[in-house]
Amino acid sequence: RRVREGDRMAEQKGGGGADMKSKEMQVRAAIHQQLLESGEKERLKEMLRGKLVECGWRDEVREMCQEIIKKKGTDGVRADDLINEITPQCRAKVPQEVKAELLQAIRAFLAANSQAK
């Protein structure tokens, strides 16, 4: 009996991993919808694009692509393959300050929208 009670306790406290993932996905979808409907997503994308150009990230990515194309030749590189190859490196090269600024802008948007409701 004690084992069963302990199992129930474990289930109640943290055994709902799938439920947490589902809830997280629902929250993300709701935030995405808010960003889309308000036009804020486009504004944030433009802000991010500008910051990435300012810090030289875009030039770095262009150089990475050019190097890969030089190595493999234009016939040996498809756009999808190139994107899949460089995406992890590109994400890692985004400066922390840019990531933090974008996250702050999203948080400010969500705070303003939660107060308006």
ABEGO torsion letter per residue (X at the ends): XAAAAAAAAAAAAAABAAAAAAAAAAAAAAAAAAAAAAGAAAAAAAAAAAAAAAAGAAAAAAAAAAAAAAAAEAAABBAAAAAAAAAAAAAAABBAAAAAAAAAAAAAAAAAAAAAX
